[in-house]
């Protein structure tokens, strides 16, 4: 299935797809084990947290195994700490032993792996303990050689493979030869109660602006890029866009680059230096981690998602739409499904500074009423297609399908 721009997710001719449904009741003895590297930040991690809560709410038990992180606070069920980010064969084998022991002691019903390195341990565990095995193929995994393709292929070994977009599903079937009947497309879910414009106070918005160092009397529109500091996320591209527009006399906006550096201190330093060399200190802000993302989106007029490589899904193109903010996103990958061109935002040629500059100018010059209408369209779209309830219900349905012996 080939998804069109802004296409509404649905069932395809092969029978794979997703649908909004009621959350199924789980058997009283159901226990889920999710396995991933860490619970610090990110879409994969948040999805694991959401599924853990849904399992507990549906009458089951949740166990998450990872190296830990800030998202363990408030995690439903319980957490087991293991060195699951390691790619060492010895550590992977040791993790497999520990997970197998955990599965037997806790009478785990099903194992769900969410990342490659821990998936090797999880696969061995599921096969040796004869438990159903689910994987979520949530990334655009590059394979420059046969060894890397084999390594990536562990994520295609699930009895059911969950893809987080039609783009991802098409890619994994082509790359790994997975039968369409084994693939279920379930987009990441957005907590629409948390990402609700009406739930955010003016004080929260003001606090975010002040944390960015923006003066109260600076009324320039804010353009926000919210993504971890990684080169492919497009921070450098947007700095170049700001520099190009500044040379043309357009300094009538503030670009805020927000996100964890996740240990990439050298990259953060290079961005700071680039901003200084280009004389953009009063136009571009490197904001660091934001704990109140709903308020951050409302503190912005436009949100950009300029990833240089295709996003498998692109949570930061969906969250701002839920908050009623138009989005400019790179025209590839999952964004072609999540952003409706001309309706909830703009799709822009990836990596093209001039194209991004021209589209940003168009967005900044768009009539405020038109921007508000685009924001409302984005909110309606996110509500209809990307709720966390739909995502968790669809995932629990996959679990029930496997528990009933349907592969």
HELIX and SHEET records of a PDB file:
HELIX    1   1 UNK A   43  UNK A   57  1                                  15    
HELIX    2   2 UNK A   70  UNK A   72  5                                   3    
HELIX    3   3 UNK A   89  UNK A  105  1                                  17    
HELIX    4   4 UNK A  116  UNK A  129  1                                  14    
HELIX    5   5 UNK A  146  UNK A  153  1                                   8    
HELIX    6   6 UNK A  154  UNK A  156  5                                   3    
HELIX    7   7 UNK A  166  UNK A  176  1                                  11    
HELIX    8   8 UNK A  180  UNK A  182  5                                   3    
HELIX    9   9 UNK A  197  UNK A  199  5                                   3    
HELIX   10  10 UNK A  202  UNK A  211  1                                  10    
HELIX   11  11 UNK A  231  UNK A  233  5                                   3    
HELIX   12  12 UNK A  235  UNK A  247  1                                  13    
HELIX   13  13 UNK A  265  UNK A  277  1                                  13    
HELIX   14  14 UNK A  293  UNK A  298  1                                   6    
HELIX   15  15 UNK A  315  UNK A  322  1                                   8    
HELIX   16  16 UNK A  335  UNK A  338  1                                   4    
HELIX   17  17 UNK A  353  UNK A  364  1                                  12    
HELIX   18  18 UNK A  368  UNK A  385  1                                  18    
HELIX   19  19 UNK A  388  UNK A  403  1                                  16    
SHEET    1   A 7 UNK A  78  UNK A  81  0                                        
SHEET    2   A 7 UNK A  61  UNK A  66  1                                        
SHEET    3   A 7 UNK A  31  UNK A  35  1                                        
SHEET    4   A 7 UNK A 110  UNK A 113  1                                        
SHEET    5   A 7 UNK A 132  UNK A 137  1                                        
SHEET    6   A 7 UNK A 160  UNK A 163  1                                        
SHEET    7   A 7 UNK A 183  UNK A 185  1                                        
SHEET    1   B 6 UNK A 284  UNK A 288  0                                        
SHEET    2   B 6 UNK A 253  UNK A 258  1                                        
SHEET    3   B 6 UNK A 221  UNK A 226  1                                        
SHEET    4   B 6 UNK A 302  UNK A 305  1                                        
SHEET    5   B 6 UNK A 327  UNK A 330  1                                        
SHEET    6   B 6 UNK A 345  UNK A 348  1                                        
END                                                                             
